[in-house]
Amino acid sequence: MSYEIYVVSHKKTRMPDGDIYLPVQVGPAEENFQGFVRDNTGDNIASKNPNYCELTVQYWAWKNRNVDVKGIVHYRRLFSNGKKMLFASPEKKFQNVLDEKKLGEIMKNHDVILPKKRNYFIETLWSHYIHSHKTEGLVALRDVIAEKYPDYLEKFDEVTSRTKAHMFNMIIAKSPIFDEYSKWLFEVLGEVEKRVDISDYSSYEARIYGFLSELLMDVWIEKNNINYYELPVMFMEKQDIIKKLGIFIGRKLGLVTEV
């Protein structure tokens, strides 16, 4: 079985070891980073990276790569081999990144690997989104599903009423599943794109389709009864926990809308 896990990055930075990882450069930089491929080759939507974030690499992988298993991770967030590694050093974390042996064992019995669910505790995914982003995109997304994909509406409402979800747009999947999910995802987001004017959005809010897509993964996975396995996600850079907590509380009070 052949594997490619695409590590999305807009800058030159350390990448995980192992032949299963393929660094993919996104963004407008003229320099081609050594050891990276770019998402602006073949059939691509690389120019939409400011709006679609890491999804430009998902689109590129869907349209251009031919392997048995495809995956999307970020340079700052990687799947571990099973340990949480929450307070470990970056070096320790890199030593415990998901490797080919562990990946092969998981894929023998599962079709998809997802991050462990993120819990927002005091609010639903719907309320978290409207406290964090402009509301019109979320409303348009639900309208599109209701009109174009009504079989998914009940599941969409169920998922967005929860406090937990698989976030970060991180997924490793057998290629037929990766490609089918991608086809549906980009069809849905393409319809939303026709309905929402983002011309006056800040650079943060312009990342709308990357934000919205995080709400759609569980909708598609559960509606299609996909067999998945969860792994912890390791954040590979230093985190300011106090700052993050302040932003979280500020959003709930309506004092913070962007980061």
C-alpha positions in Angstrom: 0.0 0.0 0.0 1.4 3.4 -1.0 1.0 6.5 1.3 1.4 10.2 0.9 0.7 12.6 3.8 0.9 16.2 2.6 2.4 18.6 5.1 1.0 22.0 4.3 3.3 25.0 4.9 3.7 28.6 3.8 7.3 28.8 5.1 10.5 26.8 5.3 10.4 24.9 8.5 11.3 21.5 9.9 9.3 18.6 8.4 8.7 15.1 9.8 11.0 12.3 8.8 9.8 9.4 6.7 9.0 8.7 3.1 5.3 8.9 3.8 5.5 12.7 4.3 5.5 15.1 1.3 6.0 18.8 2.2 3.7 21.0 0.1 4.4 24.7 -0.2 1.4 27.1 -0.3 1.1 30.8 -0.8 2.5 33.4 -3.2 6.2 33.2 -2.3 8.4 33.3 -5.4 11.0 31.1 -3.9 10.5 27.4 -4.3 11.5 25.8 -1.0 14.0 23.0 -1.3 12.4 19.5 -0.8 8.8 20.9 -1.2 6.3 20.5 -4.0 3.9 23.3 -4.7 0.1 23.3 -4.8 0.1 25.5 -7.9 0.9 22.7 -10.3 -1.5 20.5 -12.3 -5.2 21.0 -11.7 -5.2 23.4 -8.8 -6.9 26.3 -6.9 -3.7 27.6 -5.4 -4.7 31.2 -6.0 -7.6 30.7 -3.5 -5.3 29.9 -0.6 -6.1 33.1 1.3 -9.7 31.9 1.4 -9.4 28.1 1.4 -6.2 27.7 3.6 -4.9 24.1 3.6 -7.8 23.0 1.4 -5.9 24.2 -1.6 -3.6 21.2 -0.9 -6.5 18.9 -0.4 -7.9 19.9 -3.8 -4.4 19.5 -5.4 -4.1 16.0 -3.9 -7.5 15.0 -4.9 -7.0 16.1 -8.5 -3.3 15.2 -9.1 -2.0 12.4 -6.8 -2.4 8.7 -7.4 -1.6 6.6 -4.3 -3.5 4.2 -2.1 -3.7 6.5 1.0 -3.7 10.3 1.1 -3.5 12.6 4.1 -3.5 16.3 5.0 -1.6 17.7 8.0 0.0 21.1 8.8 3.5 22.1 9.6 2.3 23.1 13.1 0.0 20.2 13.7 1.0 16.6 13.2 -0.6 13.3 14.1 1.3 11.4 16.9 2.0 7.7 17.0 -0.6 7.5 19.7 0.8 9.5 22.6 -0.7 12.9 23.5 2.8 14.5 24.0 1.1 17.6 25.3 4.0 19.1 27.3 6.8 17.4 25.4 9.6 19.3 23.7 9.5 19.8 19.9 12.3 17.3 19.6 10.4 14.6 21.5 7.3 15.4 19.5 9.1 14.9 16.2 10.4 11.6 17.5 6.8 10.5 18.1 5.2 11.6 14.8 2.9 9.0 13.1 5.2 6.7 11.1 4.6 4.3 8.3 4.5 1.2 10.5 1.8 2.6 12.8 -0.1 4.0 9.8 -0.1 0.6 8.0 -1.4 -1.1 11.1 -4.3 1.3 11.5 -5.2 1.3 7.8 -5.6 -2.5 7.9 -8.8 -2.2 9.9 -9.9 1.4 9.2 -10.6 3.6 6.2 -9.8 7.0 7.8 -7.7 8.6 10.5 -9.0 11.7 12.2 -7.8 13.9 15.0 -9.2 13.3 18.5 -12.3 15.5 18.9 -11.9 19.0 20.1 -14.3 19.9 22.9 -15.7 23.5 23.3 -17.4 22.5 26.5 -19.6 25.6 27.1 -21.0 26.1 23.6 -22.0 24.3 20.4 -20.1 24.3 17.1 -22.8 26.7 15.8 -22.5 29.2 18.6 -18.7 28.9 18.6 -18.6 29.8 14.9 -20.8 32.8 15.2 -18.8 34.1 18.2 -15.6 33.7 16.2 -16.5 34.6 12.6 -18.9 36.5 10.5 -22.3 34.7 10.6 -23.3 35.0 6.9 -21.0 32.3 5.7 -22.5 29.8 8.2 -26.0 30.7 7.3 -25.2 30.4 3.6 -23.6 27.0 4.2 -26.7 25.7 5.9 -28.9 27.1 3.1 -26.7 25.4 0.4 -27.0 22.0 2.2 -30.8 22.4 2.6 -31.3 23.3 -1.0 -28.6 21.2 -2.8 -27.8 18.4 -0.4 -31.0 17.9 1.7 -30.0 14.3 2.6 -27.2 15.9 4.7 -29.3 18.6 6.5 -30.3 16.5 9.5 -26.8 15.4 10.1 -25.5 19.0 9.6 -27.9 20.3 12.2 -27.0 17.4 14.6 -23.2 18.0 14.2 -23.4 21.8 14.6 -25.5 21.4 17.8 -22.7 19.4 19.5 -19.8 20.7 21.6 -17.2 18.3 20.1 -15.9 17.8 16.6 -12.9 16.6 14.6 -11.3 19.9 13.7 -8.2 21.3 11.9 -9.1 19.9 8.4 -6.7 17.0 9.2 -7.5 13.6 7.6 -5.7 10.5 6.3 -7.9 8.3 4.2 -7.9 5.5 1.6 -7.9 7.3 -1.7 -11.4 6.5 -2.9 -12.8 8.0 0.3 -10.4 11.0 0.3 -11.4 11.7 -3.2 -15.1 11.3 -2.7 -15.1 13.5 0.4 -13.1 16.1 -1.5 -15.5 16.1 -4.4 -18.5 16.7 -2.1 -16.6 19.3 0.1 -15.6 21.4 -2.9 -19.0 21.3 -4.5 -20.6 22.5 -1.2 -18.0 25.3 -0.7 -18.2 26.3 -4.3 -21.9 26.9 -3.9 -21.3 28.9 -0.7 -18.7 31.0 -2.6 -21.3 32.1 -5.1 -23.5 33.5 -2.3 -21.1 35.3 0.0 -19.4 38.5 -0.8 -16.1 38.6 1.0 -14.6 41.6 -0.8 -14.6 43.7 2.4 -13.4 40.9 4.7 -10.2 41.2 6.7 -7.4 38.8 5.8 -8.5 36.7 8.8 -12.2 36.5 8.0 -11.3 35.9 4.3 -10.2 32.4 5.4 -13.9 31.6 5.5 -13.9 28.4 3.5 -11.1 26.9 5.7 -13.2 27.8 8.7 -16.5 26.4 7.3 -15.0 23.2 6.1 -14.1 22.2 9.7 -17.8 21.9 10.3 -18.4 19.6 7.3 -15.9 16.7 7.9 -18.0 15.0 10.6 -21.2 15.6 8.6 -19.8 13.7 5.6 -18.0 11.0 7.7 -21.1 10.2 9.8 -23.6 10.4 7.0 -21.6 7.9 4.9 -20.9 5.6 7.9 -17.1 5.8 7.4 -15.0 3.6 9.7 -12.4 5.9 11.3 -9.6 5.8 13.9 -8.6 8.8 16.1 -5.1 9.9 16.9 -3.9 12.7 19.1 -2.6 15.9 17.4 0.7 17.4 18.4 1.2 21.2 18.2 4.8 21.5 17.0 5.4 25.1 18.1 5.3 26.9 21.4 1.8 27.9 22.5 0.8 30.8 24.7 -1.9 29.1 26.8 -2.8 32.3 28.6 -3.2 34.3 25.4 -5.3 31.5 23.9 -7.5 31.4 27.0 -7.9 35.2 26.8 -9.0 35.0 23.2 -11.5 32.2 24.0 -13.1 34.2 26.7 -13.0 37.4 24.7 -14.9 35.7 21.9 -17.6 34.6 24.2 -18.0 38.1 25.5 -17.9 39.6 22.0 -14.7 41.5 22.8 -12.5 39.6 20.3 -13.5 38.8 16.7 -10.1 38.1 15.1 -6.7 36.7 16.0 
